[in-house]
Amino acid sequence: MRLKLAVAVFLLILSIPIKSMAIDAPTEVEADLLAYDHDKDAALAKGKVKIIQGKETVFADEAIYLRKDNKLYAKGNVKLLKEDGSIYYADVVNLDHKLQKGRLLSFKSRIGKKGLFSSHAAEMKDKKHIRLHSIVFSPCSVCKNNLRPFLPLWQIRASEANIDLEKERVHYKNARIEAYGVPVFYTPYFSTPTPNAKRKSGVLPPILTGSTTNGGAVKIPLYLNIASNKDFTYSPSISQNKKRPIIHELEFRHMLPNGSYTLSGSIAHGEKLDKDRKKLKGKYTYGHIDSFGNFTQKEGIASGDYGFEVKRVKDPSLTYTKVYNILPDDILTSRLYHTKTKENYYVDSQAVLFQDLRPGFYDSTTPHALPLINVEHHKKLDNIDALVATRMNLLHISRAQGNSYKRTSAQTEIKKKVEMESGHIIELSMKGRADGYSITEKKIKSHHNNTTYKSVKKGEHARFSPQLKGKVSYPVIKTGKTYSILLEPTAQIVASPKIKQNKKIPNEDSQIFEISASNLFSDNRYGGLDVIEGGNRANYGINGYLDNSILDKIHFLVGQSYSFNKPEYKEDSGLQDKFSDYVGQFEYGLSEKLSILHRIRVDKQSLNPNRNELSLSYQGKKYIFSMDYSFASKKVVNNNTNIFRQEISAYSGYNFYDAWWITAKIRRNLGRKPLGVTRSIISSGLGLNYYGECLSIGLEAQREYTMIKNLKPRTTYLLKISIPTF
């Protein structure tokens, strides 16, 4: 029969004076047997003992309380549950009456959710400090399925360790790090955070890099925890190559109540190079900025989402971020933005700057949008059950040399949708759009022969374009026990005056024009506003959806366009004749793991593909794979024989053992090599990764075959190790 009594009550029953017991909180005892030894002046408890003192609890097979010494002895499967949730295990313990000081033999402890300490003996100095003797620590699982059974992946073994729970640090003496029980590193002193520690300032695991052009380097991140909502990391990258400068990378992160921002970049001082990467006398300070921030304002006139993005590089040759694998971008974009969305209107304001890193492009002729504003407003007309949509666009394109212009575009559209009893869906719209341009031009100075070119596009221009549009669709649905099918034939008529493009209006945002499944039913198939697609045309096609137990989900759209006017489009558009090329898009969801997207444009006469794009993705437990393929016919590239017309990229990963993954990737051109081109491969790479519960390892090798100025093809290496426990 189990007993549950307060110790104070239990001692009173035995007529024991308890005046000398300094008990700060009521103590409760549970045991199969409670007794008192008058000769030893001790209270005894046996069998499933549970002692609660305040917020500390002891479980044991046996326990003895010595009144004279105010000591508690316990043995046999002892478990001490601490106030912070940590659990201490031991064979024998000798503790004070508050359960906060004492000695524990054959000690094991799990502090926090990760990490197990084990030692021959432990001394609890007070509530926050513990000294361990002959200590072993590991956050890794110890099980039969390990590479070496019952040995953790890694562990720290030391002659002594002092755990400071107040400062959340563990200090080791005479420590060595072992991998599967084999010593790999020794140090007389070693310090780590406790497994449950909050983030702390200190040195993060180093990152090893190397390349055939720059040699090997090590990056040592130094982390500074400024406050709970902000931190700073300084990462110097030091190389064995004396010609390579020390790269100082910096990152500051700050979390605010309404958002967050990150300020990062780098700086390096090295050999001075000109724009073609030729060595000059003296030294030069290189650097880059890569910063961003996103915020939300819930109330006031400035309510909405706003933020910034800054990407810039300081280097005459513009190759700094490529040479040292800092950023992959060819064009760096910086912008300020503010977006406001309400029930019936939308406002998007931006200021955008570009820095083009590609050879042959210069800052003086690179455009900047200062500002770009889009406004959209919707209003429902209940009396005719229609919707009025008003859109406005304000844009100022600025250049140091070349065309600069201000554009104002306003558009109003009335739309009405009718669902007939027969099942037909009719959509009607009437739209009017007006554009105004004010164009200036600054003379362009050639970067090659210092000649100048006279402006030919200066002045003010305006235009107006009305449009009528009608679309009819007839969805047909059929369902069965294991499938459902939706077929939706659709036809559309677009009527507007045939507009002769004003060559004095610059074309900045509509340079790519090509029919595809995504713009088949668009009222303006140009991507922007600088060019208007006029004339009368008919668009027709069929949408289809299939959902069943075998193929999961399939969606397709195929169609064509017909022009009632004589087309004046280029041959690469697919709209050069009255009947356009056939276009199609097919999406296959063969399972939750496999998805396929196929876009195609087929010549209307030969039925040969003019454009063919395929994307495939598979995500399994042991294997992942993705592939992208693109093809363009000679028509699409205007019979240009100096470029590749096919490209493929692929990535695969295989989980070959436990948490180990091997990965491979490649990107290359296909087909006949253009004149003067010696390689088809653009890039390739291999990787070996371990994603364990107590350790992550990433080893990558990548080969870049493209040449940038005099920067030759190069191979880069990366080794990164992280410990999730800390």
C-alpha positions in Angstrom: 0.0 0.0 0.0 1.4 3.4 -1.1 1.5 6.3 1.3 1.5 10.0 0.5 2.2 12.3 3.3 3.9 15.7 3.8 7.3 15.2 5.4 6.5 17.7 8.1 3.3 15.8 9.1 5.1 12.5 8.9 7.8 13.6 11.3 5.2 15.1 13.8 3.4 11.8 13.9 6.7 10.2 15.0 7.2 12.9 17.7 10.3 14.3 16.1 11.1 17.9 16.7 11.4 19.7 13.4 12.4 23.1 14.6 15.9 22.6 13.1 14.7 21.7 9.6 15.2 24.7 7.3 12.5 23.8 4.8 11.5 26.8 2.7 8.6 25.1 1.0 6.3 22.1 1.9 7.9 18.8 1.1 5.9 15.8 -0.1 7.0 12.2 0.0 5.5 9.1 -1.8 6.8 5.6 -1.1 5.7 2.0 -0.7 7.1 2.1 2.9 7.9 5.0 5.3 9.7 4.5 8.6 11.8 6.3 11.2 15.1 5.1 12.8 15.4 6.6 16.3 19.0 5.5 16.7 20.3 7.1 13.5 17.7 10.0 13.7 16.7 9.3 10.1 13.5 9.1 8.1 13.5 6.1 5.7 11.5 5.6 2.4 11.6 2.5 0.2 9.9 1.4 -3.0 9.0 3.9 -5.8 10.1 6.9 -3.8 9.0 10.3 -4.9 10.1 13.4 -3.0 8.9 16.9 -4.0 10.7 20.0 -2.6 9.3 23.2 -4.1 9.8 22.8 -7.9 12.5 20.1 -7.6 11.5 16.4 -7.6 13.6 13.2 -6.8 12.6 9.7 -7.9 14.6 6.7 -6.4 14.3 3.1 -5.2 15.4 4.1 -1.6 15.9 7.4 0.3 17.2 8.4 3.7 16.8 11.8 5.3 19.3 12.6 8.1 17.7 15.2 10.3 20.9 16.2 12.1 22.9 16.8 8.9 19.9 18.1 6.9 21.0 15.7 4.1 19.1 13.5 1.7 20.7 10.2 0.5 19.0 8.3 -2.4 20.1 5.3 -4.4 18.8 3.0 -7.1 17.5 4.5 -10.4 17.8 8.0 -9.1 16.2 10.7 -11.3 16.2 14.4 -10.3 13.8 16.6 -12.2 15.0 20.2 -12.1 12.9 23.4 -12.2 14.1 24.3 -15.8 13.0 20.9 -17.2 16.5 19.3 -17.2 16.7 15.7 -15.9 19.7 14.3 -13.9 20.2 10.5 -13.6 22.5 8.8 -11.1 23.0 5.6 -9.2 23.6 7.3 -5.8 23.0 10.9 -4.7 23.9 12.9 -1.6 21.9 16.2 -1.6 21.0 19.0 0.8 17.3 19.3 1.9 16.7 21.8 -1.0 17.9 19.3 -3.6 20.2 22.0 -5.1 23.7 21.0 -3.7 25.4 17.7 -3.4 27.2 14.9 -5.1 25.9 12.4 -7.7 27.7 9.1 -8.7 27.4 7.6 -12.2 25.8 10.8 -13.4 23.9 11.4 -16.6 22.0 14.5 -17.6 19.9 15.7 -20.5 19.9 19.5 -20.3 17.3 20.9 -22.7 16.0 18.7 -25.6 19.4 17.9 -27.1 22.6 16.7 -25.7 23.5 14.0 -23.1 26.2 14.5 -20.4 27.7 11.4 -18.8 30.4 11.3 -16.0 31.7 9.2 -13.2 30.7 11.8 -10.6 29.1 15.2 -10.5 29.1 18.0 -7.9 26.1 20.4 -7.7 27.7 23.5 -6.3 24.4 25.4 -6.3 21.3 25.8 -8.4 23.2 27.1 -11.5 26.7 25.4 -11.3 27.7 21.8 -11.8 31.2 20.2 -11.9 31.6 16.9 -13.8 34.5 14.5 -13.6 35.5 12.2 -16.5 32.9 13.7 -18.8 31.5 12.6 -22.1 29.0 14.8 -24.0 27.2 14.1 -27.3 24.0 15.3 -28.9 23.9 12.4 -31.3 21.8 9.2 -31.0 23.5 6.1 -29.7 21.9 3.1 -31.3 22.5 -0.2 -33.1 22.0 1.3 -36.5 24.9 3.7 -36.3 27.8 3.2 -38.7 29.7 1.9 -35.6 26.9 0.4 -33.5 26.3 2.1 -30.1 28.8 4.8 -30.8 27.7 8.4 -31.5 28.7 10.2 -34.7 30.8 12.6 -32.6 31.3 13.3 -28.9 33.4 15.5 -26.5 35.5 13.6 -23.9 37.2 15.6 -21.1 38.8 15.1 -17.7 36.6 17.8 -16.3 33.7 20.0 -17.3 32.0 22.9 -15.5 28.4 23.7 -16.5 27.3 27.3 -15.8 23.6 27.3 -16.3 23.4 31.0 -15.5 25.7 32.0 -18.3 24.7 29.0 -20.4 28.2 27.8 -21.0 30.1 24.5 -20.6 33.9 24.7 -20.0 35.9 21.6 -20.7 39.4 20.8 -19.5 41.8 18.4 -21.4 39.1 17.8 -24.0 39.2 15.8 -27.2 36.7 15.5 -30.0 36.0 11.9 -31.2 34.3 10.7 -34.4 32.7 7.2 -33.8 35.0 6.8 -30.8 38.2 7.8 -32.6 40.0 10.9 -31.3 40.4 13.6 -34.1 41.2 16.7 -32.1 42.7 17.7 -28.7 42.7 20.9 -26.8 43.6 21.7 -23.2 40.6 24.0 -22.9 37.3 24.1 -24.8 34.0 26.0 -24.3 30.6 25.6 -25.8 27.1 26.9 -25.1 24.8 24.6 -23.1 22.4 22.6 -25.4 19.4 24.7 -24.3 21.3 28.0 -24.5 19.9 31.1 -26.1 22.0 32.5 -28.9 25.4 33.7 -27.8 28.3 35.7 -29.1 31.2 33.7 -30.3 33.0 32.0 -33.2 30.8 30.0 -35.6 32.1 26.9 -37.5 34.5 27.9 -40.3 33.8 27.6 -44.0 36.5 26.3 -46.3 36.6 27.4 -49.9 39.0 27.1 -52.8 39.2 27.6 -56.5 41.7 27.0 -59.3 42.0 30.8 -59.9 42.1 32.1 -56.3 43.5 29.2 -54.3 42.2 28.0 -50.9 40.6 30.2 -48.3 39.0 29.9 -44.9 36.1 32.0 -43.7 35.8 32.4 -40.0 32.4 33.9 -38.9 32.5 35.9 -35.7 29.0 36.3 -34.2 28.0 39.1 -31.9 24.6 38.8 -30.2 23.7 42.5 -29.6 20.2 41.9 -28.3 17.3 39.5 -28.6 16.2 41.2 -31.8 19.5 42.1 -33.5 22.9 40.6 -34.2 26.0 41.2 -36.2 28.4 38.8 -38.0 31.9 39.6 -39.2 33.4 37.0 -41.5 36.9 37.5 -42.7 38.0 35.2 -45.6 41.7 34.6 -45.6 43.5 32.9 -48.4 46.8 31.1 -48.9 47.1 33.0 -52.2 49.0 36.2 -51.4 47.5 37.9 -54.5 44.0 37.3 -53.2 42.9 40.1 -50.8 41.3 39.4 -47.4 37.6 39.7 -48.0 35.8 41.2 -45.0 32.1 40.2 -45.1 29.7 41.9 -42.7 26.0 41.3 -41.8 23.7 43.1 -39.4 20.2 41.8 -38.8 17.4 43.7 -36.9 13.9 42.5 -36.1 11.4 45.2 -35.5 7.7 45.1 -34.3 6.5 45.8 -37.9 9.2 44.0 -39.9 12.9 43.3 -40.3 15.9 44.3 -42.3 19.3 42.9 -43.1 22.4 45.0 -44.0 25.2 43.0 -45.5 28.1 43.4 -47.8 31.9 43.0 -48.2 35.0 45.0 -48.6 38.5 44.0 -49.9 41.7 45.8 -50.6 43.8 44.3 -53.4 45.6 44.7 -56.7 44.2 47.4 -58.9 42.6 46.2 -62.2 41.0 48.1 -65.0 37.6 47.4 -66.6 39.1 44.5 -68.6 40.8 43.0 -65.5 44.3 44.1 -66.6 46.7 44.8 -63.8 47.5 48.5 -63.0 49.9 50.0 -60.5 48.7 50.5 -57.0 45.9 49.1 -54.8 42.1 49.4 -55.0 39.3 48.9 -52.6 36.6 46.6 -53.9 33.3 45.8 -52.3 29.6 45.0 -52.6 26.3 45.7 -50.9 23.5 43.1 -50.6 20.8 44.5 -48.2 17.0 44.2 -47.9 14.2 45.1 -45.6 10.4 44.4 -45.4 7.9 46.2 -43.2 4.2 46.5 -42.7 2.3 49.7 -41.5 -1.2 48.8 -40.5 -2.7 52.3 -40.0 -2.3 55.8 -41.3 -1.8 57.4 -44.8 1.4 55.3 -45.3 -0.3 52.0 -44.3 0.7 49.0 -46.4 3.8 47.0 -47.1 7.0 48.8 -47.8 10.7 48.0 -48.0 14.0 48.2 -49.8 16.5 46.1 -51.7 20.0 47.2 -52.4 22.5 45.3 -54.6 25.6 47.1 -55.9 29.2 46.3 -56.6 32.3 48.5 -56.6 34.8 47.2 -59.1 35.9 48.8 -62.4 35.7 45.4 -64.1 32.4 44.5 -62.5 33.6 40.9 -61.9 34.2 41.1 -58.1 31.0 39.2 -57.1 31.7 36.5 -59.8 35.4 36.0 -59.1 34.8 35.3 -55.4 31.4 33.6 -55.7 29.5 36.2 -53.7 26.5 36.8 -55.9 25.3 34.9 -59.0 23.4 37.8 -60.6 24.3 39.3 -63.9 22.1 42.4 -63.3 22.0 43.9 -59.8 18.7 45.5 -58.9 18.1 48.0 -56.1 14.7 49.4 -55.3 12.5 51.1 -52.8 8.8 50.1 -52.7 5.5 50.8 -51.1 2.4 48.7 -51.8 -1.1 49.4 -50.5 -4.0 47.0 -51.0 -7.6 47.7 -50.0 -10.9 46.1 -51.0 -11.4 48.0 -54.2 -8.0 49.6 -55.1 -4.3 48.8 -55.3 -1.3 51.1 -55.3 2.3 50.1 -56.0 5.1 52.7 -55.9 8.8 51.9 -56.7 12.1 53.5 -57.4 14.4 51.0 -59.2 18.1 51.2 -60.1 20.0 48.7 -62.1 23.7 47.8 -62.4 24.4 45.6 -65.4 27.5 43.4 -64.9 27.5 41.9 -68.4 30.3 42.7 -70.8 29.4 45.4 -73.2 26.9 47.1 -70.9 27.7 50.4 -69.1 26.3 52.4 -66.2 25.9 55.5 -68.4 23.4 53.8 -70.7 21.7 51.6 -68.1 18.1 52.7 -67.4 16.7 53.6 -64.0 13.0 53.8 -63.1 12.6 56.9 -60.8 9.7 56.4 -60.1 7.4 53.6 -61.3 3.8 53.9 -60.0 0.9 51.6 -60.7 -2.6 52.4 -59.5 -5.7 50.2 -59.9 -9.3 50.8 -58.8 -12.4 48.7 -59.1 -16.0 49.7 -58.8 -19.1 47.6 -59.2 -22.0 49.0 -61.2 -25.0 47.3 -59.5 -27.6 48.7 -62.0 -26.1 46.8 -64.9 -24.2 44.2 -62.9 -20.8 45.2 -64.4 -17.4 46.1 -63.1 -15.4 49.3 -63.9 -11.6 48.9 -63.7 -9.4 51.9 -63.9 -5.6 51.6 -64.2 -2.9 54.2 -64.2 0.8 53.9 -64.8 3.4 56.6 -64.2 7.0 56.0 -65.2 10.2 58.0 -65.4 13.1 56.3 -67.2 16.4 58.1 -66.6 19.8 57.6 -68.2 23.1 59.4 -67.9 23.4 59.0 -71.7 20.8 58.0 -74.2 17.0 58.2 -74.0 15.2 59.4 -70.9 11.4 59.8 -70.8 8.4 60.3 -68.7 5.3 58.2 -69.5 1.7 58.6 -68.2 -0.7 55.8 -69.1 -4.4 55.7 -68.1 -6.9 53.0 -68.9 -10.6 52.5 -68.1 -12.4 49.2 -68.8 -16.0 48.2 -68.2 -16.4 44.4 -67.9 -19.6 42.3 -67.7 -19.9 38.5 -67.2 -23.1 36.6 -68.0 -23.8 33.0 -67.2 -26.5 31.6 -69.5 -29.0 28.9 -68.7 -27.5 26.8 -71.5 -24.2 26.7 -69.6 -22.4 29.2 -71.8 -20.3 31.9 -70.1 -20.1 35.2 -71.9 -17.6 37.9 -71.0 -17.8 41.4 -72.6 -15.5 44.4 -72.1 -15.0 47.9 -73.5 -11.7 49.6 -72.9 -10.0 52.9 -73.7 -6.4 53.7 -73.1 -4.4 56.9 -73.4 -0.6 57.3 -73.2 1.5 60.4 -73.1 5.3 60.6 -73.5 7.9 63.4 -72.8 11.2 62.3 -74.3 14.6 63.7 -73.8 17.9 62.5 -75.2 21.5 62.9 -74.1 24.3 62.2 -76.6 25.9 58.8 -76.2 29.6 58.8 -76.1 31.1 55.5 -77.5 33.1 53.5 -75.0 35.3 52.2 -77.8 36.1 55.1 -80.2 35.0 58.2 -78.3 32.6 59.2 -81.1 29.2 60.7 -80.3 25.7 60.0 -81.7 23.0 62.6 -82.2 19.6 62.3 -80.7 16.7 61.2 -82.9 13.9 60.7 -80.4 13.3 64.0 -78.7 9.8 65.5 -78.2 6.3 65.0 -76.7 3.9 62.3 -78.1 0.4 61.1 -77.3 -1.9 58.3 -78.4 -5.3 56.8 -77.7 -6.4 53.2 -78.3 -10.0 51.9 -77.8 -10.8 48.2 -77.7 -13.9 46.0 -77.6 -13.5 42.4 -76.4 -15.9 39.4 -76.2 -15.3 35.9 -75.0 -17.5 32.9 -74.9 -16.8 29.6 -73.2 -18.8 26.4 -72.7 -17.5 24.2 -69.8 -18.6 20.6 -70.0 -18.1 18.4 -66.9 -18.3 14.6 -66.6 -17.6 12.7 -63.4 -17.2 9.0 -62.7 -16.3 6.9 -59.6 -12.6 7.4 -60.1 -12.3 10.4 -62.3 -13.7 13.9 -63.3 -13.2 15.6 -66.6 -13.7 19.3 -67.5 -13.5 20.5 -71.1 -13.9 24.2 -71.8 -13.9 25.3 -75.5 -13.3 29.1 -75.6 -13.5 31.7 -78.4 -12.6 35.4 -78.2 -12.9 38.4 -80.5 -10.8 41.5 -79.9 -11.6 44.6 -82.0 -9.4 47.7 -82.0 -8.0 50.1 -84.6 -4.8 49.0 -86.3 -2.1 51.1 -84.8 1.0 52.1 -86.6 3.8 52.2 -84.0 5.4 55.6 -83.5 9.1 55.0 -84.0 9.8 58.2 -82.0 8.4 56.5 -78.8 11.1 54.4 -77.2 10.4 50.7 -76.5 11.8 49.8 -73.1 9.3 47.2 -71.7 7.8 45.5 -74.8 10.9 44.2 -76.6 9.9 40.6 -76.4 6.8 39.7 -78.3 5.8 36.1 -79.0 2.5 34.2 -78.8 2.3 31.5 -76.1 -0.4 29.6 -74.2 0.0 32.1 -71.3 -0.9 35.2 -73.5 -3.3 33.5 -76.0 -6.4 35.3 -74.6 -4.6 38.5 -73.5 -5.8 41.8 -74.9 -2.2 43.1 -75.4 0.4 40.3 -75.9 3.3 42.7 -75.4 4.7 42.5 -72.0 4.6 46.2 -71.2 3.0 49.4 -72.3 5.4 51.0 -74.7 3.9 49.1 -77.7 0.2 48.5 -78.3 -1.1 45.4 -80.1 -3.9 46.8 -82.4 -6.1 45.3 -85.1 -8.9 42.8 -85.1 -8.3 39.2 -84.2 -9.9 36.0 -83.0 -8.4 33.7 -80.4 -9.7 30.2 -79.8 -8.7 27.2 -77.9 -9.7 24.5 -75.4 -9.0 24.2 -71.7 -9.0 20.7 -70.1 -8.8 19.3 -66.7 -8.6 15.6 -65.7 -8.5 14.3 -62.1 -8.4 10.5 -61.5 -6.8 7.9 -59.4 -4.2 6.8 -61.9 -2.8 10.1 -63.4 -3.7 12.3 -60.5 -4.2 15.6 -62.2 -3.7 16.9 -65.8 -4.4 20.4 -67.1 -3.9 21.5 -70.7 -4.6 24.4 -72.9 -4.2 24.4 -76.7 -5.2 27.1 -79.1 -4.4 29.5 -82.0 -5.0 33.1 -83.0 -6.3 34.6 -86.3 -5.7 38.1 -87.4 -8.3 39.9 -89.6 -5.7 42.4 -90.7 -2.5 42.0 -92.5 0.0 41.1 -89.8 3.2 43.2 -89.4 4.9 41.1 -86.8 8.3 39.6 -87.0 8.8 36.0 -88.0 10.0 35.1 -84.5 6.7 36.1 -83.0 4.6 33.2 -84.4 2.1 35.8 -85.5 3.6 36.8 -88.9 0.7 35.3 -90.8 -3.0 35.6 -90.4 -3.1 32.2 -88.7 -0.7 32.0 -85.9 1.4 29.1 -84.7 -0.4 26.5 -82.5 0.4 27.0 -78.8 -0.1 24.6 -75.9 0.7 24.1 -72.3 0.4 20.8 -70.4 0.7 20.3 -66.7 0.9 16.7 -65.3 0.6 15.9 -61.7 1.3 12.2 -61.8 1.6 12.0 -58.0 2.4 14.2 -55.1 6.0 13.5 -55.9 6.2 14.0 -59.7 5.2 17.1 -61.7 5.7 17.9 -65.3 5.2 21.2 -67.1 5.4 21.3 -71.0 5.0 24.5 -73.1 5.2 24.3 -76.9 4.7 26.4 -80.0 4.2 24.4 -83.2 4.5 25.7 -86.8 1.1 25.8 -88.3 2.2 24.3 -91.6 5.1 21.9 -90.9 3.9 21.1 -87.4 7.5 21.2 -86.3 8.1 22.9 -82.9 9.3 26.5 -83.0 9.5 26.7 -79.2 9.7 23.7 -76.9 10.1 23.9 -73.1 9.9 21.1 -70.6 10.3 21.2 -66.8 10.2 18.0 -64.7 10.5 17.6 -60.9 10.5 14.5 -58.7 10.7 14.6 -54.9 11.0 11.3 -53.2 12.3 10.1 -49.8 15.5 8.6 -51.2 15.8 10.4 -54.6 15.2 13.9 -56.0 15.5 15.0 -59.6 14.7 18.2 -61.6 15.3 19.1 -65.2 14.6 22.0 -67.5 14.9 21.9 -71.3 14.4 24.6 -73.8 14.5 24.6 -77.6 14.1 27.5 -80.1 13.9 27.0 -83.9 15.8 29.0 -86.5 12.7 31.2 -87.0 12.7 32.2 -83.3 16.3 33.3 -83.3 16.0 34.9 -86.8 18.4 32.4 -88.4 21.2 33.5 -86.1 23.9 30.8 -86.3 26.1 32.3 -83.7 24.1 31.1 -80.7 23.0 27.8 -79.3 19.3 27.1 -79.8 18.9 24.3 -77.1 19.8 24.2 -73.4 19.3 21.7 -70.7 19.9 21.8 -66.9 19.5 19.0 -64.5 19.9 18.4 -60.7 19.7 15.1 -58.9 20.2 13.9 -55.4 20.4 10.4 -53.9 20.1 9.4 -50.2 22.6 6.5 -50.4 23.0 5.9 -46.6 21.4 7.1 -43.4 21.4 11.0 -43.6 24.1 11.0 -46.4 23.1 12.6 -49.8 25.1 12.8 -53.0 24.1 15.4 -55.5 25.1 16.3 -59.1 24.1 19.1 -61.4 24.8 20.2 -64.9 23.9 23.0 -67.3 24.9 22.8 -70.9 24.0 23.8 -74.5 22.9 21.3 -77.0 23.3 21.1 -80.8 25.9 22.3 -83.2 28.5 24.7 -81.7 28.5 28.2 -83.1 31.6 29.4 -84.8 34.4 30.2 -82.4 32.7 28.3 -79.4 34.8 25.4 -78.0 32.6 24.3 -75.1 28.9 23.4 -74.8 28.9 23.0 -71.0 28.0 26.1 -69.0 28.5 24.7 -65.5 28.6 21.4 -63.6 28.9 20.4 -60.0 29.0 17.6 -57.4 28.1 17.6 -53.8 28.2 15.4 -50.7 26.0 16.3 -47.8 25.2 14.9 -44.4 22.0 16.2 -42.7 22.2 14.6 -39.3 20.4 15.4 -36.0 23.7 16.6 -34.4 25.8 17.5 -37.4 25.4 18.9 -40.9 28.2 18.7 -43.5 28.2 20.2 -47.0 31.0 19.5 -49.5 30.6 20.9 -53.0 32.7 21.3 -56.1 31.5 23.3 -59.1 33.0 24.1 -62.5 32.2 27.3 -64.4 33.1 27.2 -68.0 31.9 30.6 -69.1 34.6 33.3 -69.6 34.1 36.8 -68.3 36.6 39.2 -69.8 40.0 37.6 -69.0 38.6 35.5 -66.2 39.2 31.9 -67.3 36.9 28.9 -66.6 37.4 27.9 -63.0 36.6 25.2 -60.4 35.5 26.2 -56.9 35.2 24.1 -53.7 33.2 24.6 -50.6 33.2 22.8 -47.2 30.7 23.9 -44.6 30.1 22.3 -41.2 27.3 23.2 -38.8 26.2 21.8 -35.5 22.4 22.2 -35.0 22.7 21.5 -31.2 24.5 24.8 -30.7 
